[in-house]
Amino acid sequence: MGSIDNSWKELNIAIIGGGIGGLATATSLRKAGHKVTIYERANFAGEVGASISCAANGTRWLETWGVNIPLGKPVVLKKLIAHDWKTGAVQNVYDLADYEDRWGYVYNMFHRVDMHAMLMDSAVGESHEGIPAVLKVNHKCTSIDHKAGVSTSHCLHCIISTEDVKRLGLLNLSVNEAIEYWGGQGIEKIVYSPCREGQVNSFYCFFPTEIARNPGEGWTHDISVEELLEPFGTLDPKLYALFENSTDIKPWRLFVHQPYPIWHSGLTCILGDAAHPMLPDQSQGACQALEDAAALGIIFSPKYSFANSPEDISKGLQIYEQIRKPRASKVQAASARAREDITERIGFSSNTTNPLYKVKDEKRKLTIEEMNEYDLSADIETKVVGM
């Protein structure tokens, strides 16, 4: 059984992938006392991305790890606002004014580039607790021996894989400090998120793949303003005018994934998008990756004896999967439901008297209480005691 054990030892851990999940895991395991090497196939030149939500269940771990959150230039959210697709009239509001008082942590909104820089500092920077992680860029993992803990030519104890407006005066949204939505009662939806201390306005524009004119996709692929506007002829005129002057438009295809059957094998495990790829409609992708990272840091901390031998490491990874898979899979399924019903979205799912509310199964919906009251450390303790 995992327990307090003076024979705990420092592990040499490889993390395959230096994205948000990889850097968060490096931060968590560094703080737990381990040596971490991050292998990233790219070189991070010209990093791009959009906004990333970090609700209380993610922010709590950033604070626990001592991450320099101001380095991420967050916007602290105060509301969720839903608008009518055609007129822009407000249809639904979830107030977050008492959010920090209720849950102990704020709801941060980051730009991906800024969050990445913030976690890079906490993972490899010299000023944080623990041995700084080593980052190796332009290193692509080609093979893994799950039982021996060997990745390409490197011998390791454990392997973790994560791979897989305002200036125009048209519509001043950042003053609301809110995530704002247009539509959401079907496939078509537009989501606005302020980030980089309100200096960047990020929009997600959802529409059916079959009406996309350009088959290309990805952060290095651009489409024209005309291609962006084509599916949105009936959109709120103010928002439409804003899009006519938009820049940096990247197409990205979305897929519904079913939960994967296993998350670990031998001395290897997966986390983040590699373990539970989900649609963005619950704004929980990054938070779930942070919870993955936190779970690994706790399980392999000196409190437990899962770092003593290869057999113990494998048991620790089994506990990790048992802890994280049910919760992440529930969020994954709820994200798919929220794709076409905005009232399934955490926050709006509490506004049961709103005329637009149409959640079909109250037992399956996600609530803000379920997400923010969850005690990961206690859950791990219960599982370990029950081994």
Secondary structure as GFF3:
##gff-version 3
##sequence-region A 1 387
A	DSSP	beta_strand	12	16	.	.	.	ID=ss1
A	DSSP	alpha_helix	20	31	.	.	.	ID=ss2
A	DSSP	beta_strand	35	40	.	.	.	ID=ss3
A	DSSP	beta_strand	51	54	.	.	.	ID=ss4
A	DSSP	alpha_helix	56	64	.	.	.	ID=ss5
A	DSSP	three_ten_helix	69	72	.	.	.	ID=ss6
A	DSSP	beta_strand	75	76	.	.	.	ID=ss7
A	DSSP	beta_strand	79	83	.	.	.	ID=ss8
A	DSSP	beta_strand	90	95	.	.	.	ID=ss9
A	DSSP	alpha_helix	99	103	.	.	.	ID=ss10
A	DSSP	beta_strand	108	111	.	.	.	ID=ss11
A	DSSP	alpha_helix	112	124	.	.	.	ID=ss12
A	DSSP	beta_strand	134	137	.	.	.	ID=ss13
A	DSSP	beta_strand	144	145	.	.	.	ID=ss14
A	DSSP	beta_strand	150	151	.	.	.	ID=ss15
A	DSSP	beta_strand	154	155	.	.	.	ID=ss16
A	DSSP	beta_strand	158	161	.	.	.	ID=ss17
A	DSSP	three_ten_helix	166	168	.	.	.	ID=ss18
A	DSSP	three_ten_helix	174	176	.	.	.	ID=ss19
A	DSSP	beta_strand	178	183	.	.	.	ID=ss20
A	DSSP	beta_strand	189	195	.	.	.	ID=ss21
A	DSSP	three_ten_helix	196	198	.	.	.	ID=ss22
A	DSSP	beta_strand	200	206	.	.	.	ID=ss23
A	DSSP	three_ten_helix	209	211	.	.	.	ID=ss24
A	DSSP	alpha_helix	225	229	.	.	.	ID=ss25
A	DSSP	three_ten_helix	230	232	.	.	.	ID=ss26
A	DSSP	alpha_helix	237	243	.	.	.	ID=ss27
A	DSSP	beta_strand	264	265	.	.	.	ID=ss28
A	DSSP	beta_strand	268	270	.	.	.	ID=ss29
A	DSSP	three_ten_helix	272	274	.	.	.	ID=ss30
A	DSSP	three_ten_helix	280	282	.	.	.	ID=ss31
A	DSSP	alpha_helix	285	299	.	.	.	ID=ss32
A	DSSP	alpha_helix	310	338	.	.	.	ID=ss33
A	DSSP	three_ten_helix	342	344	.	.	.	ID=ss34
A	DSSP	three_ten_helix	348	350	.	.	.	ID=ss35
A	DSSP	alpha_helix	368	373	.	.	.	ID=ss36
A	DSSP	alpha_helix	376	385	.	.	.	ID=ss37
###
